[in-house]
Amino acid sequence: MKANTKHSSPKKKQANLHATFRGVVSLYLLYLAVQTVKGVYGGSTTMPVWIGWVMGVIFAGAAIGFGVYTWRQYRKETAGAEDSD
């Protein structure tokens, strides 16, 4: 473990901002997955239940994949902030 690692303030702030925006997108995709499945059972749509579940799984998979991408990019960007000092 590194002791007293210093981050370049502008690069660290930029990495935090990117991760925040990406995190919001990931949460929105998860929200879409939940709302799609709830809409099928709530009767607010005419699509078949199986299509609702397939769409929900696709949105949830996209949310998880984008979340993993966000975490990897954040670690990469913060490591780059450490290296530049």
SEFIZA-3560 file (N, C-alpha, C; in Angstrom, 3 decimals):
REM SEFIZA-3560
<numar><xx>0.843</xx><yy>-1.180</yy><zz>0.000</zz><atom>N</atom></numar>
<numar><xx>0.000</xx><yy>0.000</yy><zz>0.000</zz><atom>CA</atom></numar>
<numar><xx>0.887</xx><yy>1.242</yy><zz>0.000</zz><atom>C</atom></numar>
<numar><xx>0.526</xx><yy>2.211</yy><zz>-0.779</zz><atom>N</atom></numar>
<numar><xx>1.321</xx><yy>3.427</yy><zz>-0.868</zz><atom>CA</atom></numar>
<numar><xx>0.973</xx><yy>4.370</yy><zz>0.276</zz><atom>C</atom></numar>
<numar><xx>1.982</xx><yy>4.967</yy><zz>0.834</zz><atom>N</atom></numar>
<numar><xx>1.765</xx><yy>5.915</yy><zz>1.918</zz><atom>CA</atom></numar>
<numar><xx>1.847</xx><yy>7.330</yy><zz>1.370</zz><atom>C</atom></numar>
<numar><xx>0.901</xx><yy>8.146</yy><zz>1.745</zz><atom>N</atom></numar>
<numar><xx>0.870</xx><yy>9.564</yy><zz>1.368</zz><atom>CA</atom></numar>
<numar><xx>0.985</xx><yy>9.783</yy><zz>-0.138</zz><atom>C</atom></numar>
<numar><xx>0.168</xx><yy>9.100</yy><zz>-0.904</zz><atom>N</atom></numar>
<numar><xx>0.159</xx><yy>9.356</yy><zz>-2.341</zz><atom>CA</atom></numar>
<numar><xx>-0.548</xx><yy>10.686</yy><zz>-2.587</zz><atom>C</atom></numar>
<numar><xx>0.077</xx><yy>11.499</yy><zz>-3.396</zz><atom>N</atom></numar>
<numar><xx>-0.498</xx><yy>12.811</yy><zz>-3.702</zz><atom>CA</atom></numar>
<numar><xx>-1.102</xx><yy>12.765</yy><zz>-5.091</zz><atom>C</atom></numar>
<numar><xx>-2.281</xx><yy>13.310</yy><zz>-5.203</zz><atom>N</atom></numar>
<numar><xx>-2.962</xx><yy>13.372</yy><zz>-6.486</zz><atom>CA</atom></numar>
<numar><xx>-2.891</xx><yy>14.791</yy><zz>-7.014</zz><atom>C</atom></numar>
<numar><xx>-2.733</xx><yy>14.889</yy><zz>-8.317</zz><atom>N</atom></numar>
<numar><xx>-2.807</xx><yy>16.184</yy><zz>-8.965</zz><atom>CA</atom></numar>
<numar><xx>-4.249</xx><yy>16.666</yy><zz>-8.829</zz><atom>C</atom></numar>
<numar><xx>-4.443</xx><yy>17.757</yy><zz>-8.195</zz><atom>N</atom></numar>
<numar><xx>-5.792</xx><yy>18.219</yy><zz>-7.880</zz><atom>CA</atom></numar>
<numar><xx>-6.697</xx><yy>18.348</yy><zz>-9.108</zz><atom>C</atom></numar>
<numar><xx>-6.287</xx><yy>19.001</yy><zz>-10.177</zz><atom>N</atom></numar>
<numar><xx>-7.195</xx><yy>19.099</yy><zz>-11.333</zz><atom>CA</atom></numar>
<numar><xx>-7.501</xx><yy>17.748</yy><zz>-11.968</zz><atom>C</atom></numar>
<numar><xx>-6.511</xx><yy>16.871</yy><zz>-12.056</zz><atom>N</atom></numar>
<numar><xx>-6.748</xx><yy>15.562</yy><zz>-12.661</zz><atom>CA</atom></numar>
<numar><xx>-7.632</xx><yy>14.701</yy><zz>-11.773</zz><atom>C</atom></numar>
<numar><xx>-7.452</xx><yy>14.789</yy><zz>-10.477</zz><atom>N</atom></numar>
<numar><xx>-8.291</xx><yy>14.029</yy><zz>-9.549</zz><atom>CA</atom></numar>
<numar><xx>-9.734</xx><yy>14.529</yy><zz>-9.618</zz><atom>C</atom></numar>
<numar><xx>-9.920</xx><yy>15.839</yy><zz>-9.674</zz><atom>N</atom></numar>
<numar><xx>-11.266</xx><yy>16.399</yy><zz>-9.786</zz><atom>CA</atom></numar>
<numar><xx>-11.929</xx><yy>15.987</yy><zz>-11.093</zz><atom>C</atom></numar>
<numar><xx>-11.159</xx><yy>15.967</yy><zz>-12.169</zz><atom>N</atom></numar>
<numar><xx>-11.703</xx><yy>15.563</yy><zz>-13.459</zz><atom>CA</atom></numar>
<numar><xx>-12.089</xx><yy>14.080</yy><zz>-13.433</zz><atom>C</atom></numar>
<numar><xx>-11.274</xx><yy>13.251</yy><zz>-12.813</zz><atom>N</atom></numar>
<numar><xx>-11.591</xx><yy>11.825</yy><zz>-12.698</zz><atom>CA</atom></numar>
<numar><xx>-12.857</xx><yy>11.629</yy><zz>-11.871</zz><atom>C</atom></numar>
<numar><xx>-13.000</xx><yy>12.395</yy><zz>-10.799</zz><atom>N</atom></numar>
<numar><xx>-14.208</xx><yy>12.309</yy><zz>-9.971</zz><atom>CA</atom></numar>
<numar><xx>-15.441</xx><yy>12.743</yy><zz>-10.749</zz><atom>C</atom></numar>
<numar><xx>-15.316</xx><yy>13.796</yy><zz>-11.523</zz><atom>N</atom></numar>
<numar><xx>-16.441</xx><yy>14.297</yy><zz>-12.312</zz><atom>CA</atom></numar>
<numar><xx>-16.862</xx><yy>13.270</yy><zz>-13.369</zz><atom>C</atom></numar>
<numar><xx>-15.890</xx><yy>12.699</yy><zz>-14.071</zz><atom>N</atom></numar>
<numar><xx>-16.206</xx><yy>11.684</yy><zz>-15.081</zz><atom>CA</atom></numar>
<numar><xx>-16.883</xx><yy>10.477</yy><zz>-14.433</zz><atom>C</atom></numar>
<numar><xx>-16.351</xx><yy>10.032</yy><zz>-13.302</zz><atom>N</atom></numar>
<numar><xx>-16.929</xx><yy>8.870</yy><zz>-12.624</zz><atom>CA</atom></numar>
<numar><xx>-18.344</xx><yy>9.174</yy><zz>-12.138</zz><atom>C</atom></numar>
<numar><xx>-18.593</xx><yy>10.382</yy><zz>-11.697</zz><atom>N</atom></numar>
<numar><xx>-19.927</xx><yy>10.755</yy><zz>-11.239</zz><atom>CA</atom></numar>
<numar><xx>-20.932</xx><yy>10.714</yy><zz>-12.388</zz><atom>C</atom></numar>
<numar><xx>-20.571</xx><yy>11.315</yy><zz>-13.511</zz><atom>N</atom></numar>
<numar><xx>-21.475</xx><yy>11.309</yy><zz>-14.663</zz><atom>CA</atom></numar>
<numar><xx>-21.722</xx><yy>9.888</yy><zz>-15.170</zz><atom>C</atom></numar>
<numar><xx>-20.670</xx><yy>9.101</yy><zz>-15.238</zz><atom>N</atom></numar>
<numar><xx>-20.835</xx><yy>7.718</yy><zz>-15.681</zz><atom>CA</atom></numar>
<numar><xx>-21.675</xx><yy>6.921</yy><zz>-14.696</zz><atom>C</atom></numar>
<numar><xx>-21.492</xx><yy>7.182</yy><zz>-13.411</zz><atom>N</atom></numar>
<numar><xx>-22.287</xx><yy>6.507</yy><zz>-12.396</zz><atom>CA</atom></numar>
<numar><xx>-23.762</xx><yy>6.847</yy><zz>-12.515</zz><atom>C</atom></numar>
<numar><xx>-24.064</xx><yy>8.094</yy><zz>-12.814</zz><atom>N</atom></numar>
<numar><xx>-25.456</xx><yy>8.513</yy><zz>-12.994</zz><atom>CA</atom></numar>
<numar><xx>-26.070</xx><yy>7.786</yy><zz>-14.189</zz><atom>C</atom></numar>
<numar><xx>-25.322</xx><yy>7.648</yy><zz>-15.268</zz><atom>N</atom></numar>
<numar><xx>-25.819</xx><yy>6.934</yy><zz>-16.445</zz><atom>CA</atom></numar>
<numar><xx>-26.083</xx><yy>5.470</yy><zz>-16.097</zz><atom>C</atom></numar>
<numar><xx>-25.173</xx><yy>4.869</yy><zz>-15.354</zz><atom>N</atom></numar>
<numar><xx>-25.343</xx><yy>3.475</yy><zz>-14.949</zz><atom>CA</atom></numar>
<numar><xx>-26.586</xx><yy>3.302</yy><zz>-14.076</zz><atom>C</atom></numar>
<numar><xx>-26.798</xx><yy>4.203</yy><zz>-13.141</zz><atom>N</atom></numar>
<numar><xx>-27.993</xx><yy>4.132</yy><zz>-12.295</zz><atom>CA</atom></numar>
<numar><xx>-29.266</xx><yy>4.346</yy><zz>-13.102</zz><atom>C</atom></numar>
<numar><xx>-29.214</xx><yy>5.223</yy><zz>-14.103</zz><atom>N</atom></numar>
<numar><xx>-30.388</xx><yy>5.453</yy><zz>-14.938</zz><atom>CA</atom></numar>
<numar><xx>-30.734</xx><yy>4.206</yy><zz>-15.751</zz><atom>C</atom></numar>
<numar><xx>-29.720</xx><yy>3.510</yy><zz>-16.252</zz><atom>N</atom></numar>
<numar><xx>-29.977</xx><yy>2.268</yy><zz>-16.982</zz><atom>CA</atom></numar>
<numar><xx>-30.617</xx><yy>1.225</yy><zz>-16.065</zz><atom>C</atom></numar>
<numar><xx>-30.166</xx><yy>1.165</yy><zz>-14.835</zz><atom>N</atom></numar>
<numar><xx>-30.769</xx><yy>0.248</yy><zz>-13.870</zz><atom>CA</atom></numar>
<numar><xx>-32.213</xx><yy>0.648</yy><zz>-13.573</zz><atom>C</atom></numar>
<numar><xx>-32.467</xx><yy>1.942</yy><zz>-13.463</zz><atom>N</atom></numar>
<numar><xx>-33.821</xx><yy>2.451</yy><zz>-13.263</zz><atom>CA</atom></numar>
<numar><xx>-34.731</xx><yy>2.058</yy><zz>-14.432</zz><atom>C</atom></numar>
<numar><xx>-34.201</xx><yy>2.173</yy><zz>-15.653</zz><atom>N</atom></numar>
<numar><xx>-34.984</xx><yy>1.782</yy><zz>-16.830</zz><atom>CA</atom></numar>
<numar><xx>-35.325</xx><yy>0.289</yy><zz>-16.799</zz><atom>C</atom></numar>
<numar><xx>-34.388</xx><yy>-0.524</yy><zz>-16.336</zz><atom>N</atom></numar>
<numar><xx>-34.637</xx><yy>-1.961</yy><zz>-16.244</zz><atom>CA</atom></numar>
<numar><xx>-35.786</xx><yy>-2.239</yy><zz>-15.281</zz><atom>C</atom></numar>
<numar><xx>-35.752</xx><yy>-1.617</yy><zz>-14.128</zz><atom>N</atom></numar>
<numar><xx>-36.794</xx><yy>-1.831</yy><zz>-13.120</zz><atom>CA</atom></numar>
<numar><xx>-38.137</xx><yy>-1.317</yy><zz>-13.619</zz><atom>C</atom></numar>
<numar><xx>-38.152</xx><yy>-0.142</yy><zz>-14.196</zz><atom>N</atom></numar>
<numar><xx>-39.400</xx><yy>0.440</yy><zz>-14.666</zz><atom>CA</atom></numar>
<numar><xx>-40.012</xx><yy>-0.352</yy><zz>-15.823</zz><atom>C</atom></numar>
<numar><xx>-39.176</xx><yy>-0.946</yy><zz>-16.660</zz><atom>N</atom></numar>
<numar><xx>-39.686</xx><yy>-1.753</yy><zz>-17.763</zz><atom>CA</atom></numar>
<numar><xx>-40.416</xx><yy>-2.981</yy><zz>-17.237</zz><atom>C</atom></numar>
<numar><xx>-39.800</xx><yy>-3.665</yy><zz>-16.282</zz><atom>N</atom></numar>
<numar><xx>-40.432</xx><yy>-4.862</yy><zz>-15.720</zz><atom>CA</atom></numar>
<numar><xx>-41.680</xx><yy>-4.492</yy><zz>-14.917</zz><atom>C</atom></numar>
<numar><xx>-41.611</xx><yy>-3.409</yy><zz>-14.145</zz><atom>N</atom></numar>
<numar><xx>-42.786</xx><yy>-2.976</yy><zz>-13.381</zz><atom>CA</atom></numar>
<numar><xx>-43.924</xx><yy>-2.567</yy><zz>-14.310</zz><atom>C</atom></numar>
<numar><xx>-43.592</xx><yy>-1.939</yy><zz>-15.429</zz><atom>N</atom></numar>
<numar><xx>-44.611</xx><yy>-1.502</yy><zz>-16.377</zz><atom>CA</atom></numar>
<numar><xx>-45.359</xx><yy>-2.658</yy><zz>-17.011</zz><atom>C</atom></numar>
<numar><xx>-44.663</xx><yy>-3.744</yy><zz>-17.236</zz><atom>N</atom></numar>
<numar><xx>-45.311</xx><yy>-4.918</yy><zz>-17.824</zz><atom>CA</atom></numar>
<numar><xx>-46.330</xx><yy>-5.503</yy><zz>-16.852</zz><atom>C</atom></numar>
<numar><xx>-45.970</xx><yy>-5.584</yy><zz>-15.600</zz><atom>N</atom></numar>
<numar><xx>-46.889</xx><yy>-6.153</yy><zz>-14.611</zz><atom>CA</atom></numar>
<numar><xx>-47.951</xx><yy>-5.155</yy><zz>-14.152</zz><atom>C</atom></numar>
<numar><xx>-47.666</xx><yy>-3.886</yy><zz>-14.294</zz><atom>N</atom></numar>
<numar><xx>-48.630</xx><yy>-2.864</yy><zz>-13.898</zz><atom>CA</atom></numar>
<numar><xx>-49.700</xx><yy>-2.616</yy><zz>-14.941</zz><atom>C</atom></numar>
<numar><xx>-49.534</xx><yy>-3.184</yy><zz>-16.110</zz><atom>N</atom></numar>
<numar><xx>-50.524</xx><yy>-3.017</yy><zz>-17.168</zz><atom>CA</atom></numar>
<numar><xx>-50.416</xx><yy>-1.707</yy><zz>-17.915</zz><atom>C</atom></numar>
<numar><xx>-49.316</xx><yy>-0.987</yy><zz>-17.757</zz><atom>N</atom></numar>
<numar><xx>-49.182</xx><yy>0.300</yy><zz>-18.434</zz><atom>CA</atom></numar>
<numar><xx>-48.630</xx><yy>0.154</yy><zz>-19.853</zz><atom>C</atom></numar>
<numar><xx>-48.402</xx><yy>-1.076</yy><zz>-20.298</zz><atom>N</atom></numar>
<numar><xx>-47.913</xx><yy>-1.316</yy><zz>-21.640</zz><atom>CA</atom></numar>
<numar><xx>-48.581</xx><yy>-2.569</yy><zz>-22.215</zz><atom>C</atom></numar>
<numar><xx>-48.573</xx><yy>-2.664</yy><zz>-23.519</zz><atom>N</atom></numar>
<numar><xx>-49.206</xx><yy>-3.814</yy><zz>-24.158</zz><atom>CA</atom></numar>
<numar><xx>-48.197</xx><yy>-4.876</yy><zz>-24.584</zz><atom>C</atom></numar>
<numar><xx>-46.925</xx><yy>-4.681</yy><zz>-24.287</zz><atom>N</atom></numar>
<numar><xx>-45.932</xx><yy>-5.674</yy><zz>-24.695</zz><atom>CA</atom></numar>
<numar><xx>-46.065</xx><yy>-6.936</yy><zz>-23.842</zz><atom>C</atom></numar>
<numar><xx>-45.717</xx><yy>-8.069</yy><zz>-24.408</zz><atom>N</atom></numar>
<numar><xx>-45.783</xx><yy>-9.312</yy><zz>-23.641</zz><atom>CA</atom></numar>
<numar><xx>-44.795</xx><yy>-9.298</yy><zz>-22.473</zz><atom>C</atom></numar>
<numar><xx>-45.098</xx><yy>-10.091</yy><zz>-21.464</zz><atom>N</atom></numar>
<numar><xx>-44.270</xx><yy>-10.127</yy><zz>-20.255</zz><atom>CA</atom></numar>
<numar><xx>-42.847</xx><yy>-10.564</yy><zz>-20.586</zz><atom>C</atom></numar>
<numar><xx>-42.695</xx><yy>-11.543</yy><zz>-21.450</zz><atom>N</atom></numar>
<numar><xx>-41.348</xx><yy>-12.039</yy><zz>-21.742</zz><atom>CA</atom></numar>
<numar><xx>-40.483</xx><yy>-10.981</yy><zz>-22.411</zz><atom>C</atom></numar>
<numar><xx>-41.094</xx><yy>-10.143</yy><zz>-23.245</zz><atom>N</atom></numar>
<numar><xx>-40.322</xx><yy>-9.060</yy><zz>-23.875</zz><atom>CA</atom></numar>
<numar><xx>-39.911</xx><yy>-8.031</yy><zz>-22.823</zz><atom>C</atom></numar>
<numar><xx>-40.802</xx><yy>-7.737</yy><zz>-21.889</zz><atom>N</atom></numar>
<numar><xx>-40.461</xx><yy>-6.831</yy><zz>-20.797</zz><atom>CA</atom></numar>
<numar><xx>-39.283</xx><yy>-7.333</yy><zz>-19.985</zz><atom>C</atom></numar>
<numar><xx>-39.292</xx><yy>-8.637</yy><zz>-19.691</zz><atom>N</atom></numar>
<numar><xx>-38.173</xx><yy>-9.222</yy><zz>-18.942</zz><atom>CA</atom></numar>
<numar><xx>-36.880</xx><yy>-9.195</yy><zz>-19.758</zz><atom>C</atom></numar>
<numar><xx>-36.961</xx><yy>-9.487</yy><zz>-21.033</zz><atom>N</atom></numar>
<numar><xx>-35.757</xx><yy>-9.456</yy><zz>-21.874</zz><atom>CA</atom></numar>
<numar><xx>-35.184</xx><yy>-8.043</yy><zz>-21.912</zz><atom>C</atom></numar>
<numar><xx>-36.059</xx><yy>-7.062</yy><zz>-22.099</zz><atom>N</atom></numar>
<numar><xx>-35.589</xx><yy>-5.673</yy><zz>-22.116</zz><atom>CA</atom></numar>
<numar><xx>-35.016</xx><yy>-5.273</yy><zz>-20.764</zz><atom>C</atom></numar>
<numar><xx>-35.653</xx><yy>-5.719</yy><zz>-19.682</zz><atom>N</atom></numar>
<numar><xx>-35.145</xx><yy>-5.430</yy><zz>-18.347</zz><atom>CA</atom></numar>
<numar><xx>-33.768</xx><yy>-6.022</yy><zz>-18.110</zz><atom>C</atom></numar>
<numar><xx>-33.580</xx><yy>-7.261</yy><zz>-18.569</zz><atom>N</atom></numar>
<numar><xx>-32.274</xx><yy>-7.914</yy><zz>-18.422</zz><atom>CA</atom></numar>
<numar><xx>-31.219</xx><yy>-7.206</yy><zz>-19.270</zz><atom>C</atom></numar>
<numar><xx>-31.594</xx><yy>-6.775</yy><zz>-20.456</zz><atom>N</atom></numar>
<numar><xx>-30.649</xx><yy>-6.044</yy><zz>-21.314</zz><atom>CA</atom></numar>
<numar><xx>-30.235</xx><yy>-4.728</yy><zz>-20.651</zz><atom>C</atom></numar>
<numar><xx>-31.206</xx><yy>-3.982</yy><zz>-20.143</zz><atom>N</atom></numar>
<numar><xx>-30.879</xx><yy>-2.724</yy><zz>-19.463</zz><atom>CA</atom></numar>
<numar><xx>-30.038</xx><yy>-2.968</yy><zz>-18.209</zz><atom>C</atom></numar>
<numar><xx>-30.379</xx><yy>-3.992</yy><zz>-17.434</zz><atom>N</atom></numar>
<numar><xx>-29.613</xx><yy>-4.288</yy><zz>-16.224</zz><atom>CA</atom></numar>
<numar><xx>-28.190</xx><yy>-4.724</yy><zz>-16.575</zz><atom>C</atom></numar>
<numar><xx>-28.046</xx><yy>-5.511</yy><zz>-17.628</zz><atom>N</atom></numar>
<numar><xx>-26.711</xx><yy>-5.914</yy><zz>-18.068</zz><atom>CA</atom></numar>
<numar><xx>-25.888</xx><yy>-4.727</yy><zz>-18.533</zz><atom>C</atom></numar>
<numar><xx>-26.534</xx><yy>-3.825</yy><zz>-19.243</zz><atom>N</atom></numar>
<numar><xx>-25.843</xx><yy>-2.612</yy><zz>-19.693</zz><atom>CA</atom></numar>
<numar><xx>-25.423</xx><yy>-1.766</yy><zz>-18.493</zz><atom>C</atom></numar>
<numar><xx>-26.277</xx><yy>-1.691</yy><zz>-17.481</zz><atom>N</atom></numar>
<numar><xx>-25.951</xx><yy>-0.917</yy><zz>-16.279</zz><atom>CA</atom></numar>
<numar><xx>-24.757</xx><yy>-1.521</yy><zz>-15.560</zz><atom>C</atom></numar>
<numar><xx>-24.748</xx><yy>-2.837</yy><zz>-15.418</zz><atom>N</atom></numar>
<numar><xx>-23.631</xx><yy>-3.493</yy><zz>-14.740</zz><atom>CA</atom></numar>
<numar><xx>-22.343</xx><yy>-3.343</yy><zz>-15.548</zz><atom>C</atom></numar>
<numar><xx>-22.437</xx><yy>-3.553</yy><zz>-16.841</zz><atom>N</atom></numar>
<numar><xx>-21.258</xx><yy>-3.393</yy><zz>-17.690</zz><atom>CA</atom></numar>
<numar><xx>-20.705</xx><yy>-1.982</yy><zz>-17.665</zz><atom>C</atom></numar>
<numar><xx>-21.578</xx><yy>-1.014</yy><zz>-17.721</zz><atom>N</atom></numar>
<numar><xx>-21.133</xx><yy>0.381</yy><zz>-17.690</zz><atom>CA</atom></numar>
<numar><xx>-20.585</xx><yy>0.745</yy><zz>-16.317</zz><atom>C</atom></numar>
<numar><xx>-21.143</xx><yy>0.144</yy><zz>-15.267</zz><atom>N</atom></numar>
<numar><xx>-20.608</xx><yy>0.371</yy><zz>-13.922</zz><atom>CA</atom></numar>
<numar><xx>-19.191</xx><yy>-0.167</yy><zz>-13.787</zz><atom>C</atom></numar>
<numar><xx>-18.949</xx><yy>-1.354</yy><zz>-14.328</zz><atom>N</atom></numar>
<numar><xx>-17.591</xx><yy>-1.926</yy><zz>-14.302</zz><atom>CA</atom></numar>
<numar><xx>-16.639</xx><yy>-1.051</yy><zz>-15.108</zz><atom>C</atom></numar>
<numar><xx>-17.093</xx><yy>-0.609</yy><zz>-16.271</zz><atom>N</atom></numar>
<numar><xx>-16.274</xx><yy>0.295</yy><zz>-17.093</zz><atom>CA</atom></numar>
<numar><xx>-15.954</xx><yy>1.585</yy><zz>-16.331</zz><atom>C</atom></numar>
<numar><xx>-16.935</xx><yy>2.111</yy><zz>-15.636</zz><atom>N</atom></numar>
<numar><xx>-16.737</xx><yy>3.337</yy><zz>-14.860</zz><atom>CA</atom></numar>
<numar><xx>-15.669</xx><yy>3.136</yy><zz>-13.806</zz><atom>C</atom></numar>
<numar><xx>-15.750</xx><yy>2.034</yy><zz>-13.077</zz><atom>N</atom></numar>
<numar><xx>-14.785</xx><yy>1.767</yy><zz>-12.010</zz><atom>CA</atom></numar>
<numar><xx>-13.370</xx><yy>1.605</yy><zz>-12.579</zz><atom>C</atom></numar>
<numar><xx>-13.242</xx><yy>0.884</yy><zz>-13.680</zz><atom>N</atom></numar>
<numar><xx>-11.918</xx><yy>0.690</yy><zz>-14.284</zz><atom>CA</atom></numar>
<numar><xx>-11.334</xx><yy>2.008</yy><zz>-14.797</zz><atom>C</atom></numar>
<numar><xx>-12.160</xx><yy>2.803</yy><zz>-15.431</zz><atom>N</atom></numar>
<numar><xx>-11.687</xx><yy>4.091</yy><zz>-15.926</zz><atom>CA</atom></numar>
<numar><xx>-11.289</xx><yy>5.017</yy><zz>-14.777</zz><atom>C</atom></numar>
<numar><xx>-12.056</xx><yy>4.997</yy><zz>-13.707</zz><atom>N</atom></numar>
<numar><xx>-11.738</xx><yy>5.835</yy><zz>-12.551</zz><atom>CA</atom></numar>
<numar><xx>-10.378</xx><yy>5.441</yy><zz>-11.970</zz><atom>C</atom></numar>
<numar><xx>-10.152</xx><yy>4.156</yy><zz>-11.803</zz><atom>N</atom></numar>
<numar><xx>-8.867</xx><yy>3.696</yy><zz>-11.285</zz><atom>CA</atom></numar>
<numar><xx>-7.733</xx><yy>4.067</yy><zz>-12.225</zz><atom>C</atom></numar>
<numar><xx>-7.974</xx><yy>3.964</yy><zz>-13.522</zz><atom>N</atom></numar>
<numar><xx>-6.960</xx><yy>4.313</yy><zz>-14.515</zz><atom>CA</atom></numar>
<numar><xx>-6.646</xx><yy>5.811</yy><zz>-14.482</zz><atom>C</atom></numar>
<numar><xx>-7.688</xx><yy>6.635</yy><zz>-14.384</zz><atom>N</atom></numar>
<numar><xx>-7.490</xx><yy>8.085</yy><zz>-14.366</zz><atom>CA</atom></numar>
<numar><xx>-6.816</xx><yy>8.546</yy><zz>-13.083</zz><atom>C</atom></numar>
<numar><xx>-7.162</xx><yy>7.949</yy><zz>-11.952</zz><atom>N</atom></numar>
<numar><xx>-6.504</xx><yy>8.351</yy><zz>-10.707</zz><atom>CA</atom></numar>
<numar><xx>-5.065</xx><yy>7.860</yy><zz>-10.657</zz><atom>C</atom></numar>
<numar><xx>-4.787</xx><yy>6.709</yy><zz>-11.273</zz><atom>N</atom></numar>
<numar><xx>-3.403</xx><yy>6.242</yy><zz>-11.358</zz><atom>CA</atom></numar>
<numar><xx>-2.588</xx><yy>7.188</yy><zz>-12.239</zz><atom>C</atom></numar>
<numar><xx>-3.214</xx><yy>7.697</yy><zz>-13.290</zz><atom>N</atom></numar>
<numar><xx>-2.539</xx><yy>8.663</yy><zz>-14.153</zz><atom>CA</atom></numar>
<numar><xx>-2.271</xx><yy>9.974</yy><zz>-13.430</zz><atom>C</atom></numar>
<numar><xx>-3.127</xx><yy>10.323</yy><zz>-12.499</zz><atom>N</atom></numar>
<numar><xx>-2.912</xx><yy>11.540</yy><zz>-11.720</zz><atom>CA</atom></numar>
<numar><xx>-1.719</xx><yy>11.354</yy><zz>-10.776</zz><atom>C</atom></numar>
<numar><xx>-1.546</xx><yy>10.147</yy><zz>-10.263</zz><atom>N</atom></numar>
<numar><xx>-0.404</xx><yy>9.857</yy><zz>-9.379</zz><atom>CA</atom></numar>
<numar><xx>0.903</xx><yy>9.880</yy><zz>-10.166</zz><atom>C</atom></numar>
<numar><xx>0.902</xx><yy>9.324</yy><zz>-11.372</zz><atom>N</atom></numar>
<numar><xx>2.121</xx><yy>9.210</yy><zz>-12.168</zz><atom>CA</atom></numar>
<numar><xx>2.623</xx><yy>10.554</yy><zz>-12.651</zz><atom>C</atom></numar>
<numar><xx>1.729</xx><yy>11.515</yy><zz>-12.846</zz><atom>N</atom></numar>
<numar><xx>2.135</xx><yy>12.793</yy><zz>-13.416</zz><atom>CA</atom></numar>
<numar><xx>2.862</xx><yy>13.688</yy><zz>-12.414</zz><atom>C</atom></numar>
<numar><xx>2.796</xx><yy>13.349</yy><zz>-11.122</zz><atom>N</atom></numar>
<numar><xx>3.487</xx><yy>14.175</yy><zz>-10.106</zz><atom>CA</atom></numar>
<numar><xx>4.967</xx><yy>13.912</yy><zz>-10.059</zz><atom>C</atom></numar>
//
